[in-house]
């Protein structure tokens, strides 16, 4: 590294000198490649692709990767419990009544009335029936209930910010730029 005519270092030589001693340059050359005295001969700069590179650089950019994750969004539960309700029904019931019928003895029925002993003790019994309403309960299955799931697919847009590197050229004439 030798100074130019007039005792001045070139801008690139000054940058290398500052970098060698770990100082920052006042020329604002942050976008320039980093030069060190430890690089192999012919190495021009450092890049993400390798610790030391040749005269090219690698351009990188972030990609937005979109995927899906499954997570719990809620729960649905079946719970069975018992309630007691009053229920009424009307049921027709039948009751028998005893009627005492008396008929006078006439010439037409005297034969039937005089066929027994003249005076005696006797009993005659009639069984009377009645219906009473009765209620009982029985358990019968009436319905089966279950939970099932149905999936519906919807389209959702996902957005995110990604960073991209750009490489610009400086010092090329307009007709030489790519």
C-alpha positions, 0 to 999 in steps of 0.5 A: 500500500503506497500513497498516491502522488502528492503523499495521499492514500487512495480512498480504498487504501485508507479504508483498508488501513482503518479496517486493519486497525479496527477503526471506522472510516470517515468516508461512510463506506459501509456498503463496501466489502470488508478487507482484512490483512488475514485473507488469502492472496487474491481474496477481495472481500467477505460474504455470507457464502463463505468466510473469504470469497473471490470477486463475486458476492451472493445475493440472499433473500427471505422467503415467506413459508406458509404452513398450517398448525392445528390447535384447539379452538373450543370444546363441545360437551354432551351432558345428560341430566334428569328432570321431573315433570308432572304429566296428566292423563284422563282414563275412563274408569268403570264402577259397578253399583248394586241396585235393589229391585223389588217386584210385586208377586203377580199371577205371571211370576208366582210360579218362580217365587213359590218354588222354594221353602216357605220360610227360611234364612238365606243369603245372596251375595253379588260381587261388585267391581270397580276400576281405579286408575293406576300410574307406573313408570317404565324406562324406554329408549327414545333417542340416541345423541352423539357429537360428530365433527364436520370440517369445512375448508376456507381460504385465508390470506397470510401476509408477512414481511420478507427481506431481500438483498439487492446488488447495485453497481456503481461507476458503470456507464449507463450503456454498461449496466445490466 
